Amino acid sequence: MKVLILGNGAREHALAWKFSTSRRLCGLFVAPGNAGTASFGTNLPQLDPLDGAAVVTACQTYEIDLVFVGSEAPLEAGVADALQSAGVAVIGPNRHKAQLESSKVFSKDFMIRNGLPTAAAQEFTDEEKYLDYITSVPGRLVIKKSGLAAGKGVLETDDRSEALDFGLEILKNDKLLVEEFLTGFEISVFVLSDGRDYVVLPPTADFKKAQEGDRGPNTGGMGAICPVPLVDALLWKRVLAETVEPTVAALNKDGLNYKGIIFIGVMVTSTGPKILEYNVRFGDPETQALLALIDSDFGDLVQAMADGTLSEYRLVLSTKVALGVVVAAPGYPGDYPKNLVVESLPPSREGQFHLFQASTTLVDGALLTAGGRCFTAVGIADSFEEAKRRAYAGAAQVKFPGAWWRKDIGDKFLH
């Protein structure tokens, strides 16, 4: 099959690498792609992944059989709708179903309507009602922008002044939710769906805060670990029974299921697992660690999703573990410089270490950064200690001005 991946992040570089290992593949394209994806396929840097008509034209031009949508923005823009109308297989939901991620209000309504375990929440569109509520309720709260915000639309705070400033800024052009603050530890659960049946990948955890000890501002994710050591067989059985199974049943009941990734953000609390949110695509940086542990032919797996035959598919997973560390630009998640010259990179070693690039470009032979999270160094091993050593050894070999990374990825689960 010929595949087109939409995106230019480290997640899409990891997807390009994984697709390239498939015996099914006879052509791979990435739009717009980055300097890393170019080593596995053909980049289409002029193709706008948000332009459905242009994506359809590219599929016709290059005789592409399947489009794998990497990030959420093309799905909110309706690219899957255009592809479905043109008869091109696509991994990802149409615009209406993508509201499970693109509208936290839509998503919360779905959870409550179907009796799914989740945090209690209040929806606001009016500034005065928000002001009255925030100043009258005690304790720590979670404030969420309803629309997409690249992982930065959530504030956890007990500071009412901070809560007001954050919420009032959102209400200028969007709805918001105020949720109860749940305590526990968070995991990412990735369900691969063919529109009805599904398979579940191992539990993953990402590290959202910028600083060690889970302090500082939210980011798109500074690292990931897979599987999660605290999730034993008994707990995993509960997660599946209380979040995954009822979610898929509710999606089927409401006509919202799709061929793609159902990403369930779960908080494991003292009273059991609670659903924090849904995403409708693979996570970044979780994907970079997760894909290394899929031993099945990835092309076969994705084809089964597209064909609606997952009920007959046998997923094969590695017994190894993976840990990924994000190498970021100076200043991230605030303002950061672009076009920093990358002086050196570590080589990948199959089955031991992979380095994935995000938004990089090659200009006159020089590798340049373009994003805030520039690389993900992933260590793979039989033990987390060795996976961590390999990941950090690789991260230290990524050289560009001001490069930095969290030093404690995985530690809270390993000690």
Buried (B, 14 or more C-beta within 10 A) or exposed (E): BBBBBBBBBBBBBBBBBBBBBBEBBEBBBBBBBBBBBBEBBBBBEEBBBBBBEBBBBBBEEBEBBBBBBBBBBBBBBBBBBBBBEBEBBBBBBBBBBBBBBBBBBBBBBBBEEBEBBBBEBBBBEEEEEBBEBBEEEEEEBBBBBBBBBEBEBBBBBEEBEEBBEBBBEBBEEBBBBBBBEBEBBBBBBBBBBBBBBBBBBBBBBBBBBBEBEBEBEBBBBBBBBBBBBBBEEEBBEEBBEBBBBBBBEBBBEEEBBBBBBBBBBBBBBEEBBBBBBBBBBBBBBBBBBBBBBBEBBBBBBBBBBBEBEBEEBEBEEBEBBBBBBBBBBBEBBEEBEEEBEBEEBBEBEEEBBBBBBBBBBEEEEEBBBBBBBBBBBBBBBEEBBBBBBBBBEBBBBBEBEEBBBBEBBBBBBBE
